[in-house]
Amino acid sequence: MSAIGGEYLSTSTVRATLDHQTSLHPLHNNSQDIPLDTLSKRFEQHRDHIPQEQGASKAEVNRANHRPPALHLNLEQQSQAPQELSSSPGSGSEDSQMGRKSEKPRHQNSDRPSSQATGGQNGHANGSMDSHLELRRKHSPLDSPSSSSQTAHLMSREDFSLDEKPPLTPTSPHPNASFFDLPRRDRRNFLLLVLLYFLQGIPMGLAMGSVPFLLKSHLSYGQIGVFSLASYPYSLKLFWSPIVDAVWSSRVGRRKSWILPIQTCSGIGMIYLGSRIKDMMVSAGATDGSGVWSFTGWWFFLVFLCATQDIAVDGWALTLLSLPNLSYASTAQTVGLTAGHFLSYTVFLAFNSPDFANRWFRSTPSEVGVMTLGGYLTLWGWLYLIVTFSLAMLKREDKTKEKDSIMDVYRSMIRILKLKNIQSIIVVHLIAKIGFQANDGVTNLKLLDKGFSQEDLALTVLIDFPFEICLGYYAGRWSTIYPAMHVWCWAFVGRLVAAVIAQGVVMLFPAQGVTTWYLLTVIGSHIFSTFTNTVMFVAISAFHAKISDPLIGGTYMTLLATVSNLGGTFPRFFILKLVDHFTVATCHPPSSPPTEKLKSDLITTAFSCALEAQKHKCVDGGGRCVVERDGYYITNVVCVVVGVVTFALFIRPAALKLQALPLRAWRLVGGEGGR
């Protein structure tokens, strides 16, 4: 019996497939006289081969980059009795034979190594979660593994032949190989990927970083929670990614068919927003913040475009880089997105700060920074269009005739969701980040509300950035030394502690303003919080990579990542609403008529000033807004308590139970999913 990625193909099917192929070649019309193990070995070699030598032809490289998943043959099981061949993959009779040496098959040479499916005998997982990660395509063929569609796809190609000895199968690139050791073509394509990911990071850094801070002077916490909905498309892109993979123009190219129009729309949208953003931010806070919905709608559309572009660029990365250097695709994504986010968040906040500009760039003070949000959006909108035009003119995409079935991808998602282990990890992901939501979404806003300057906040994030990169390296090492979910649980506890420390830092805000010691305290608290966040992310990503079924690795990984991102996105709207709900503040009219000119009508009666618009009305009318109960403290305590209780009673036991499961528990079996 032969294993294909954990599923099974009968020996007769392999024989029929090989007979059909060899019948096409006159030199091999006597294939029935060739021993079965020899035929299987030839078939496996031709199916799995990847050109490695520098002299490999372009056709060979293209065949390798588009090959179907490897056919793993367990040659020691070929001569089992017919009843053994027909037994179900998950039956107890087969499991009882695991670890027992099979009978010696016919025609077996003594010097031939056994070729078994990765992960254990008979294609089963060996139960160890520390097995090596398989090099897999993100978008694997999604046909049922038990069918012969993958074999037929391979054999239908004109270049398929059993006449020639296949080249050696290469291994992954050397872990210490540098960028300059890559082929020249891969270096150019790597830089192109970095540029494309960098462009995505520009609007994402604004939507998820800078804009909420700039809105704080116009909107309440609950209204900023409404704006947080703009980031949802990036967490839900899984649901339209099959369409991006399946619908495209052969004249333009599979990936450029989406990248070119998406970047064009993004550029035009950023130019439009740049010309109107100032008035839109003011109107978003007018009439009790009802205008925030239309403002959020524009950013929702821009983030949707970025998420769709990300799908297309992810797919293009699989063919832009040669297979031995495919691991550099994730490096390009990390470098590009991080750089774009850093520029639009940390650097932009600093240059947008009037205090920073007046201190370092001006001799005459001004009320605006060196760079405004409108000017920044307009600049990058035009750069988007320039890059898109250059990409259309200068970069040609390799032609392909492959077509993915949209419905096959959605069927695969449903099959994955039927796995009870997947249902458990989805519940864990959806509730795990509730304990940190107040710290992640409100603490920095509360610091600004207390009087922490935008310049100091930018400095804090700037200092935190290199620590995040360096400490993230150690987080990756810990995830390989220790079980990933154990590391994740340790970081979970640390992140709860970071939320408590952050609340203490806010409570200790100096009455006389920010001092050096307080700034250092904020930086230290921020570094610790970011570090625990990074460790959790790295650990859970490593766990996802280990458990994903190689046959549908792209869909599997994307589904898990989507649920994980959604768990950190959807609670924020409600958490920010709770801050406003628990806050009690009263505007007291002035005891004596103010001497300075007022910006609005004089306040004569007390009223609630818990919301930002009411607070501005109070201050502009000469009143004094006194906070009697700060909703941030209550909300953060509630979140931490919920985090502690859920972690002790459900999250930790469930995470350790999932960690202990063998790999076969995460595989799709018989088209229905293992249960």
C-alpha positions as CSV (number, residue, x, y, z in Angstrom):
1,M,0.0,0.0,0.0
2,S,1.3,3.5,-0.9
3,A,0.8,6.6,1.1
4,I,0.2,10.0,-0.4
5,G,0.6,12.6,2.3
6,G,-1.3,10.6,4.9
7,E,-3.9,9.1,2.5
8,Y,-3.7,5.8,0.8
9,L,-3.5,4.5,-2.8
10,S,-3.8,0.8,-3.6
11,T,-1.0,-1.0,-5.2
12,S,-3.2,-1.9,-8.2
13,T,-3.8,1.8,-8.7
14,V,-0.1,2.5,-8.8
15,R,0.4,-0.4,-11.2
16,A,-2.4,0.9,-13.5
17,T,-1.0,4.4,-13.5
18,L,2.5,3.2,-14.3
19,D,1.2,0.9,-17.0
20,H,-0.6,3.8,-18.7
21,Q,2.5,5.9,-18.6
22,T,4.8,3.3,-19.9
23,S,2.4,2.3,-22.7
24,L,3.1,5.7,-24.2
25,H,6.7,4.9,-24.7
26,P,7.7,2.1,-27.2
27,L,10.9,1.4,-25.3
28,H,8.9,0.4,-22.2
29,N,5.9,-1.5,-23.6
30,N,7.1,-4.5,-21.6
31,S,6.4,-2.8,-18.3
32,Q,4.5,-5.8,-16.9
33,D,7.9,-7.7,-16.8
34,I,9.5,-5.0,-14.6
35,P,9.3,-5.6,-10.9
36,L,6.7,-3.5,-9.1
37,D,9.2,-2.0,-6.7
38,T,11.4,-0.8,-9.6
39,L,8.4,0.9,-11.3
40,S,7.3,2.5,-8.1
41,K,10.8,3.7,-7.4
42,R,11.1,5.2,-10.9
43,F,7.7,6.8,-10.5
44,E,8.6,8.3,-7.1
45,Q,11.8,9.7,-8.4
46,H,10.2,11.4,-11.4
47,R,7.4,12.7,-9.3
48,D,9.6,14.1,-6.6
49,H,12.6,15.4,-8.5
50,I,13.7,19.0,-8.2
51,P,16.5,20.3,-10.4
52,Q,19.4,21.2,-8.2
53,E,22.4,21.6,-10.5
54,Q,23.3,25.0,-11.8
55,G,23.0,23.8,-15.3
56,A,19.3,22.8,-14.9
57,S,17.2,24.0,-17.8
58,K,14.5,26.6,-17.4
59,A,11.9,24.0,-18.2
60,E,13.2,21.8,-15.4
61,V,13.0,24.7,-12.9
62,N,9.5,25.5,-14.0
63,R,8.4,21.8,-13.7
64,A,9.9,21.7,-10.2
65,N,8.1,24.9,-9.0
66,H,4.7,23.6,-10.2
67,R,5.0,19.9,-9.3
68,P,2.2,18.2,-7.4
69,P,2.8,17.0,-3.9
70,A,5.3,14.1,-3.6
71,L,4.1,10.6,-3.9
72,H,5.4,8.7,-0.9
73,L,5.6,4.9,-1.5
74,N,5.9,2.4,1.3
75,L,7.5,-0.4,-0.6
76,E,7.6,-2.7,2.3
77,Q,3.8,-3.0,2.3
78,Q,3.4,-3.8,-1.4
79,S,3.0,-7.6,-1.1
80,Q,0.5,-7.6,1.8
81,A,-2.6,-9.7,1.5
82,P,-5.5,-8.3,-0.4
83,Q,-7.6,-7.9,2.8
84,E,-4.8,-5.8,4.3
85,L,-4.7,-3.6,1.2
86,S,-8.4,-2.9,1.5
87,S,-8.5,-2.1,5.2
88,S,-9.4,1.5,6.2
89,P,-6.6,3.8,7.0
90,G,-7.8,4.7,10.4
91,S,-8.9,1.1,11.4
92,G,-7.7,-0.4,14.6
93,S,-6.3,-3.5,12.7
94,E,-3.9,-1.3,10.9
95,D,-2.9,0.6,14.0
96,S,-2.2,-2.6,15.8
97,Q,0.4,-3.4,13.1
98,M,2.3,-0.2,13.5
99,G,5.9,-0.8,14.6
100,R,5.8,-4.4,13.4
101,K,8.1,-5.3,10.6
102,S,6.3,-6.3,7.4
103,E,7.0,-9.3,5.3
104,K,9.7,-8.9,2.8
105,P,8.2,-8.0,-0.5
106,R,9.0,-9.7,-3.7
107,H,11.7,-8.4,-6.0
108,Q,13.2,-6.5,-3.1
109,N,16.9,-5.8,-3.4
110,S,18.9,-6.1,-0.2
111,D,20.8,-2.8,-0.8
112,R,17.7,-0.7,-1.6
113,P,16.7,1.7,1.2
114,S,13.1,1.6,2.4
115,S,11.0,4.5,1.1
116,Q,8.4,5.3,3.7
117,A,5.9,8.1,4.1
118,T,7.1,11.0,6.1
119,G,6.0,10.8,9.7
120,G,6.0,7.1,10.4
121,Q,4.9,3.8,9.0
122,N,2.0,3.5,6.6
123,G,1.9,7.2,6.2
124,H,0.8,7.8,9.8
125,A,2.3,10.4,12.0
126,N,4.9,9.0,14.4
127,G,3.3,10.9,17.3
128,S,6.2,13.3,17.8
129,M,5.5,17.0,17.5
130,D,9.2,17.7,17.1
131,S,9.5,16.1,13.6
132,H,11.1,18.3,11.0
133,L,8.9,20.8,9.1
134,E,8.1,19.8,5.5
135,L,8.8,22.2,2.7
136,R,5.3,22.8,1.3
137,R,3.5,25.0,-1.1
138,K,1.1,27.5,0.3
139,H,-1.6,26.6,-2.2
140,S,-1.4,22.9,-2.7
141,P,-3.7,21.0,-5.1
142,L,-7.0,20.6,-3.3
143,D,-8.4,17.5,-4.9
144,S,-9.2,14.6,-2.7
145,P,-6.0,12.9,-1.8
146,S,-7.5,9.5,-2.4
147,S,-8.2,10.2,-6.1
148,S,-5.8,9.9,-9.0
149,S,-6.2,13.5,-10.2
150,Q,-2.7,14.5,-9.0
151,T,-1.2,11.5,-10.8
152,A,-3.1,12.2,-14.0
153,H,-2.0,15.9,-13.8
154,L,1.6,14.8,-13.7
155,M,1.3,12.2,-16.4
156,S,-0.6,14.5,-18.8
157,R,2.4,16.8,-19.1
158,E,4.5,16.6,-22.2
159,D,7.7,16.5,-20.3
160,F,6.8,13.5,-18.2
161,S,9.0,10.5,-19.0
162,L,10.5,7.4,-17.4
163,D,13.3,7.1,-19.9
164,E,15.8,9.5,-18.3
165,K,17.4,9.3,-14.9
166,P,15.9,12.0,-12.7
167,P,18.2,14.6,-11.1
168,L,19.0,14.5,-7.4
169,T,16.5,15.9,-5.0
170,P,17.9,19.0,-3.3
171,T,17.5,19.9,0.4
172,S,16.5,23.2,1.9
173,P,19.0,26.0,1.5
174,H,21.8,26.1,4.1
175,P,20.6,28.0,7.1
176,N,23.6,30.3,7.1
177,A,23.3,31.2,3.4
178,S,23.3,34.9,2.9
179,F,21.3,37.1,0.6
180,F,24.4,37.5,-1.7
181,D,24.7,33.8,-2.1
182,L,21.4,33.7,-3.9
183,P,21.3,33.5,-7.7
184,R,21.0,36.9,-9.3
185,R,17.4,36.3,-10.5
186,D,16.3,35.3,-6.9
187,R,18.0,38.5,-5.5
188,R,16.1,40.7,-7.9
189,N,12.8,38.9,-7.2
190,F,13.4,39.0,-3.5
191,L,13.8,42.8,-3.6
192,L,10.7,43.1,-5.7
193,L,8.8,41.1,-3.0
194,V,10.2,43.4,-0.3
195,L,9.0,46.4,-2.2
196,L,5.4,45.0,-2.7
197,Y,5.1,44.0,1.0
198,F,6.5,47.4,2.0
199,L,3.8,49.2,0.0
200,Q,1.2,47.1,1.9
201,G,2.7,48.1,5.2
202,I,2.2,51.9,4.5
203,P,-1.6,52.1,4.8
204,M,-1.7,49.2,7.3
205,G,0.7,51.2,9.6
206,L,-1.6,54.2,9.4
207,A,-4.9,52.3,9.9
208,M,-3.6,50.1,12.8
209,G,-1.1,52.6,14.3
210,S,-1.1,56.3,13.7
211,V,-4.7,57.2,12.8
212,P,-6.2,56.0,16.1
213,F,-3.8,58.2,18.0
214,L,-4.6,61.2,15.8
215,L,-8.3,60.6,16.2
216,K,-8.0,60.7,20.0
217,S,-8.4,64.5,20.0
218,H,-11.7,64.1,18.1
219,L,-13.3,60.9,19.2
220,S,-14.1,59.0,22.4
221,Y,-12.8,55.5,23.1
222,G,-16.0,53.9,21.9
223,Q,-15.8,55.9,18.7
224,I,-12.2,54.8,18.2
225,G,-13.5,51.3,18.7
226,V,-15.8,51.8,15.7
227,F,-12.7,52.8,13.7
228,S,-11.0,49.6,14.7
229,L,-13.5,47.8,12.5
230,A,-11.4,49.1,9.5
231,S,-8.7,46.5,10.3
232,Y,-11.2,43.5,9.9
233,P,-10.5,42.7,6.2
234,Y,-6.9,41.7,7.0
235,S,-8.2,39.1,9.5
236,L,-10.9,37.8,7.1
237,K,-9.1,37.6,3.8
238,L,-9.2,33.8,3.9
239,F,-12.8,34.0,2.7
240,W,-12.1,35.6,-0.7
241,S,-8.5,34.3,-1.2
242,P,-9.8,31.3,-3.3
243,I,-11.3,33.8,-5.8
244,V,-8.0,35.6,-6.1
245,D,-6.2,32.3,-6.8
246,A,-8.8,31.1,-9.4
247,V,-9.9,34.2,-11.4
248,W,-7.3,35.9,-13.5
249,S,-6.3,36.9,-17.1
250,S,-3.8,34.8,-19.0
251,R,-2.7,37.8,-21.0
252,V,-1.8,39.9,-17.9
253,G,-0.6,37.1,-15.6
254,R,-2.0,35.1,-12.7
255,R,-0.8,37.5,-10.0
256,K,-0.4,40.7,-11.9
257,S,-4.1,40.5,-12.9
258,W,-4.8,41.4,-9.3
259,I,-1.8,43.3,-8.1
260,L,-1.9,46.0,-10.9
261,P,-5.6,47.0,-10.5
262,I,-5.5,46.7,-6.7
263,Q,-2.4,48.9,-6.4
264,T,-3.9,51.4,-8.8
265,C,-7.1,51.7,-6.7
266,S,-5.0,51.9,-3.6
267,G,-3.0,54.8,-5.0
268,I,-6.0,56.7,-6.2
269,G,-7.8,56.1,-2.9
270,M,-4.8,57.4,-0.9
271,I,-4.6,60.5,-3.0
272,Y,-8.3,61.2,-2.5
273,L,-8.1,60.6,1.2
274,G,-5.0,62.9,1.4
275,S,-6.9,65.8,-0.1
276,R,-9.8,65.4,2.3
277,I,-8.5,63.7,5.4
278,K,-8.4,66.8,7.7
279,D,-12.0,67.7,7.1
280,M,-13.0,64.0,7.4
281,M,-11.4,63.7,10.8
282,V,-13.1,66.8,12.1
283,S,-16.5,65.6,10.8
284,A,-15.9,62.2,12.2
285,G,-16.1,63.7,15.7
286,A,-18.9,66.1,15.0
287,T,-22.5,65.5,16.0
288,D,-21.5,63.0,18.8
289,G,-19.2,61.1,16.5
290,S,-21.8,59.8,14.1
291,G,-19.5,60.7,11.2
292,V,-17.0,58.1,12.3
293,W,-18.8,55.4,10.3
294,S,-18.2,57.0,6.9
295,F,-14.6,57.7,7.9
296,T,-14.2,54.1,8.9
297,G,-15.7,52.9,5.7
298,W,-13.0,54.6,3.6
299,W,-10.2,53.0,5.7
300,F,-12.1,49.7,5.6
301,F,-12.0,49.8,1.8
302,L,-8.3,50.7,1.8
303,V,-7.4,47.9,4.2
304,F,-9.5,45.5,2.0
305,L,-7.4,46.4,-1.0
306,C,-4.2,45.8,1.0
307,A,-5.5,42.4,2.2
308,T,-6.4,41.4,-1.4
309,Q,-3.0,42.5,-2.6
310,D,-1.3,40.5,0.1
311,I,-3.1,37.3,-1.2
312,A,-1.8,37.9,-4.7
313,V,1.7,38.7,-3.6
314,D,1.9,35.6,-1.3
315,G,0.9,33.5,-4.3
316,W,3.4,35.2,-6.6
317,A,6.2,34.7,-4.1
318,L,5.9,30.9,-4.7
319,T,6.9,31.2,-8.3
320,L,9.2,34.3,-8.2
321,L,11.8,32.5,-6.1
322,S,13.3,29.2,-7.0
323,L,12.2,26.3,-4.8
324,P,15.5,25.8,-2.8
325,N,15.3,29.5,-1.8
326,L,11.5,29.7,-1.2
327,S,12.1,30.3,2.5
328,Y,13.2,33.8,1.6
329,A,9.6,34.6,0.8
330,S,8.7,34.8,4.5
331,T,11.8,36.9,5.1
332,A,10.7,39.4,2.4
333,Q,7.2,39.6,3.9
334,T,8.6,40.2,7.4
335,V,11.1,42.8,6.2
336,G,8.7,44.6,3.9
337,L,5.6,44.7,6.2
338,T,7.6,45.6,9.3
339,A,9.5,48.4,7.5
340,G,6.2,49.9,6.0
341,H,4.4,49.7,9.3
342,F,7.4,51.2,11.1
343,L,7.6,54.1,8.7
344,S,3.8,54.9,8.9
345,Y,3.6,54.4,12.6
346,T,6.8,55.4,14.5
347,V,8.5,57.7,12.0
348,F,5.3,59.4,10.8
349,L,4.1,60.0,14.4
350,A,7.5,61.7,15.2
351,F,7.5,63.9,12.1
352,N,3.8,64.7,12.6
353,S,4.4,65.9,16.1
354,P,4.7,69.7,16.4
355,D,7.0,69.4,19.5
356,F,9.4,67.1,17.6
357,A,9.5,69.4,14.6
358,N,10.0,72.6,16.7
359,R,12.8,71.0,18.7
360,W,14.8,69.5,15.8
361,F,13.9,71.2,12.6
362,R,12.6,74.8,13.3
363,S,13.9,77.9,14.7
364,T,10.4,79.4,14.8
365,P,7.8,77.2,16.5
366,S,4.6,76.1,14.6
367,E,1.4,74.3,15.6
368,V,1.9,71.6,12.9
369,G,4.5,69.0,12.3
370,V,6.9,68.6,9.5
371,M,4.6,66.1,7.8
372,T,0.8,66.1,7.9
373,L,-1.4,63.0,7.4
374,G,-2.8,64.5,4.2
375,G,0.6,65.1,2.7
376,Y,1.8,61.7,3.7
377,L,-1.2,59.9,2.1
378,T,-0.8,62.0,-1.1
379,L,2.9,61.2,-1.4
380,W,2.5,57.5,-1.1
381,G,-0.5,57.5,-3.3
382,W,1.6,58.8,-6.2
383,L,4.4,56.4,-5.3
384,Y,1.9,53.6,-5.5
385,L,0.9,54.6,-9.0
386,I,4.6,54.9,-10.1
387,V,5.5,51.5,-8.8
388,T,2.4,50.0,-10.4
389,F,3.2,51.5,-13.8
390,S,6.8,50.3,-13.6
391,L,5.7,46.8,-12.6
392,A,3.3,46.6,-15.5
393,M,6.0,47.7,-18.0
394,L,9.2,46.1,-16.7
395,K,8.2,42.8,-15.0
396,R,6.9,39.9,-16.9
397,E,5.1,37.1,-15.1
398,D,5.8,33.5,-16.1
399,K,2.9,32.0,-18.1
400,T,0.8,29.3,-16.5
401,K,-2.3,27.3,-17.5
402,E,-3.1,26.0,-14.0
403,K,-6.6,26.8,-12.7
404,D,-7.6,26.3,-9.1
405,S,-11.2,25.4,-8.3
406,I,-12.8,27.8,-6.0
407,M,-15.3,25.3,-4.6
408,D,-12.5,22.8,-3.9
409,V,-10.8,25.4,-1.6
410,Y,-14.1,26.0,0.3
411,R,-14.7,22.3,0.6
412,S,-11.3,21.9,2.1
413,M,-12.1,24.6,4.6
414,I,-15.2,22.8,5.6
415,R,-13.4,19.5,6.0
416,I,-10.8,21.2,8.2
417,L,-13.5,22.7,10.3
418,K,-15.0,19.3,10.9
419,L,-11.9,18.2,12.8
420,K,-12.7,18.3,16.5
421,N,-9.1,19.4,17.3
422,I,-9.5,22.3,15.0
423,Q,-12.7,23.3,16.7
424,S,-10.9,23.2,20.0
425,I,-8.0,25.4,18.9
426,I,-10.5,27.9,17.3
427,V,-12.2,28.3,20.6
428,V,-8.8,28.9,22.3
429,H,-7.9,31.5,19.7
430,L,-11.1,33.4,19.9
431,I,-11.0,33.8,23.7
432,A,-7.3,33.8,24.5
433,K,-6.6,37.5,23.8
434,I,-9.5,38.9,25.8
435,G,-7.2,39.3,28.8
436,F,-4.9,41.7,27.0
437,Q,-7.3,43.8,25.0
438,A,-7.5,46.8,27.3
439,N,-3.7,46.9,27.5
440,D,-3.2,46.5,23.8
441,G,-5.9,48.9,22.6
442,V,-6.3,51.5,25.3
443,T,-3.1,51.9,27.4
444,N,-1.3,54.1,24.8
445,L,-4.4,56.2,24.2
446,K,-4.8,56.7,27.9
447,L,-1.2,57.9,28.2
448,L,-1.9,60.5,25.5
449,D,-5.1,61.5,27.4
450,K,-3.0,61.9,30.6
451,G,-0.6,64.3,28.8
452,F,2.1,61.9,27.4
453,S,3.2,63.7,24.2
454,Q,3.0,62.2,20.7
455,E,6.8,62.8,20.4
456,D,7.5,60.7,23.5
457,L,5.2,57.9,22.3
458,A,7.0,57.8,19.0
459,L,10.3,57.6,20.8
460,T,9.0,54.7,22.9
461,V,8.0,52.7,19.9
462,L,11.3,53.6,18.2
463,I,13.4,52.3,21.1
464,D,11.1,49.2,21.4
465,F,11.6,48.2,17.7
466,P,15.2,46.8,17.8
467,F,14.3,45.0,21.1
468,E,11.4,43.4,19.4
469,I,13.5,42.1,16.5
470,C,16.3,40.8,18.8
471,L,14.1,39.3,21.4
472,G,12.0,37.7,18.7
473,Y,15.0,35.7,17.6
474,Y,15.2,34.1,21.1
475,A,11.5,33.5,21.0
476,G,12.0,31.5,17.8
477,R,14.8,29.5,19.5
478,W,12.7,28.7,22.5
479,S,9.9,27.4,20.2
480,T,12.3,24.9,18.8
481,I,13.9,23.8,22.1
482,Y,10.6,23.5,24.1
483,P,7.1,22.4,23.0
484,A,5.5,25.4,21.2
485,M,2.4,25.4,23.3
486,H,4.3,25.4,26.5
487,V,6.2,28.5,25.4
488,W,2.9,30.0,24.3
489,C,1.4,29.4,27.8
490,W,4.5,31.0,29.5
491,A,4.1,34.1,27.3
492,F,0.4,34.1,28.0
493,V,1.1,34.5,31.8
494,G,3.7,37.1,31.0
495,R,1.3,39.1,28.9
496,L,-1.2,39.2,31.7
497,V,1.5,40.5,34.0
498,A,2.4,43.1,31.4
499,A,-1.3,44.3,31.4
500,V,-1.2,44.8,35.2
501,I,2.2,46.6,35.0
502,A,0.8,48.9,32.3
503,Q,-2.1,49.9,34.5
504,G,0.2,50.7,37.3
505,V,2.3,52.9,35.0
506,V,-0.7,54.9,33.9
507,M,-1.8,55.3,37.5
508,L,1.6,56.7,38.4
509,F,1.5,59.4,35.8
510,P,3.3,62.5,37.3
511,A,1.2,65.5,38.1
512,Q,4.0,67.8,37.0
513,G,4.3,66.1,33.6
514,V,6.5,63.5,32.0
515,T,9.9,63.2,33.7
516,T,13.0,61.2,32.6
517,W,12.4,58.4,35.1
518,Y,8.7,58.1,34.0
519,L,9.7,58.0,30.3
520,L,12.1,55.2,31.0
521,T,9.4,53.4,33.0
522,V,7.0,53.6,30.1
523,I,9.7,52.3,27.7
524,G,10.5,49.4,29.9
525,S,6.8,48.5,30.3
526,H,6.3,48.8,26.6
527,I,9.3,46.5,25.8
528,F,8.1,43.8,28.2
529,S,4.5,43.9,26.8
530,T,5.8,43.7,23.2
531,F,8.2,40.9,24.0
532,T,5.5,38.7,25.5
533,N,3.3,39.4,22.5
534,T,6.1,38.4,20.1
535,V,6.8,35.2,22.0
536,M,3.1,34.2,21.8
537,F,3.0,35.0,18.1
538,V,6.2,33.0,17.2
539,A,5.2,30.0,19.4
540,I,1.7,29.7,18.0
541,S,3.0,30.1,14.4
542,A,5.4,27.3,15.0
543,F,2.6,25.1,16.3
544,H,0.5,25.9,13.3
545,A,3.3,24.9,11.0
546,K,3.8,21.6,12.7
547,I,0.1,20.5,12.7
548,S,-0.9,21.7,9.2
549,D,-1.7,18.9,6.8
550,P,1.0,19.1,4.0
551,L,-1.6,18.2,1.3
552,I,-3.5,21.4,1.9
553,G,-0.9,23.3,3.8
554,G,-1.8,26.7,2.4
555,T,-5.5,26.5,3.3
556,Y,-4.8,24.9,6.6
557,M,-2.2,27.5,7.7
558,T,-4.3,30.5,6.4
559,L,-7.4,29.2,8.3
560,L,-5.5,29.0,11.5
561,A,-3.8,32.4,11.1
562,T,-7.2,34.0,10.2
563,V,-8.8,32.6,13.4
564,S,-5.8,33.8,15.5
565,N,-5.9,37.3,14.0
566,L,-9.7,37.5,14.5
567,G,-9.3,36.6,18.1
568,G,-7.2,39.8,18.6
569,T,-9.4,42.0,16.4
570,F,-13.1,41.4,17.2
571,P,-13.0,42.0,21.0
572,R,-11.4,45.5,20.7
573,F,-14.6,47.2,19.5
574,F,-16.4,46.0,22.6
575,I,-13.5,46.7,25.0
576,L,-13.3,50.4,23.9
577,K,-17.0,50.7,24.2
578,L,-16.7,49.4,27.8
579,V,-14.2,52.1,28.7
580,D,-16.7,54.8,27.8
581,H,-19.5,52.9,29.6
582,F,-17.6,52.7,32.9
583,T,-16.2,56.2,32.8
584,V,-17.9,58.8,34.9
585,A,-16.8,62.5,34.4
586,T,-18.6,65.7,35.2
587,C,-18.0,69.2,33.7
588,H,-18.0,71.9,36.4
589,P,-18.7,75.5,35.3
590,P,-16.1,78.1,36.2
591,S,-16.5,79.7,39.7
592,S,-15.7,83.1,38.2
593,P,-16.0,84.5,34.7
594,P,-12.8,83.6,32.7
595,T,-10.6,86.4,31.5
596,E,-9.4,84.7,28.3
597,K,-11.4,84.5,25.2
598,L,-13.5,81.3,25.1
599,K,-13.8,79.0,22.0
600,S,-17.5,78.3,22.7
601,D,-20.4,79.4,24.9
602,L,-19.7,79.8,28.6
603,I,-20.5,76.8,30.6
604,T,-23.1,77.6,33.3
605,T,-24.4,74.2,34.4
606,A,-22.7,70.9,35.1
607,F,-23.0,67.9,32.7
608,S,-21.3,64.7,31.8
609,C,-18.1,65.0,29.9
610,A,-17.1,61.3,29.7
611,L,-17.1,61.4,25.9
612,E,-14.5,63.3,23.9
613,A,-16.9,65.7,22.2
614,Q,-18.4,66.6,25.6
615,K,-15.0,67.1,27.1
616,H,-14.0,69.5,24.3
617,K,-17.3,71.4,24.8
618,C,-16.5,71.7,28.5
619,V,-13.0,72.9,28.2
620,D,-13.8,75.3,25.3
621,G,-16.6,76.9,27.4
622,G,-14.3,77.5,30.4
623,G,-15.4,74.5,32.4
624,R,-13.3,71.9,34.2
625,C,-13.9,68.2,33.4
626,V,-13.3,66.1,36.5
627,V,-13.0,62.3,36.0
628,E,-14.7,60.6,39.0
629,R,-14.3,57.1,37.7
630,D,-11.9,56.1,35.0
631,G,-13.3,53.3,32.9
632,Y,-9.9,52.2,31.7
633,Y,-8.9,50.8,35.1
634,I,-12.2,48.9,35.5
635,T,-12.1,47.5,32.0
636,N,-8.4,46.4,32.3
637,V,-9.1,44.6,35.6
638,V,-12.1,42.9,34.1
639,C,-10.0,41.7,31.1
640,V,-7.2,40.4,33.3
641,V,-9.6,38.6,35.6
642,V,-11.3,37.0,32.6
643,G,-7.9,36.1,31.2
644,V,-6.8,34.4,34.4
645,V,-10.0,32.4,34.9
646,T,-10.2,31.2,31.3
647,F,-6.5,30.4,31.2
648,A,-6.7,28.3,34.4
649,L,-9.9,26.5,33.6
650,F,-9.8,26.0,29.9
651,I,-7.1,27.6,27.8
652,R,-4.0,26.0,29.4
653,P,-5.5,22.5,29.7
654,A,-6.8,22.6,26.2
655,A,-3.5,24.0,24.8
656,L,-1.4,21.2,26.5
657,K,-3.9,18.6,25.4
658,L,-3.6,19.8,21.8
659,Q,0.2,19.8,22.1
660,A,0.2,16.2,23.2
661,L,-1.8,14.9,20.2
662,P,0.0,13.0,17.5
663,L,0.3,14.5,14.0
664,R,-2.2,12.0,12.6
665,A,-4.9,13.6,14.7
666,W,-4.7,16.8,12.6
667,R,-4.8,15.0,9.2
668,L,-7.8,14.8,6.9
669,V,-8.7,11.1,6.6
670,G,-11.1,9.6,4.0
671,G,-12.4,13.0,3.0
672,E,-14.3,13.6,6.2
673,G,-11.6,14.5,8.8
674,G,-10.3,12.6,11.7
675,R,-12.5,12.7,14.7
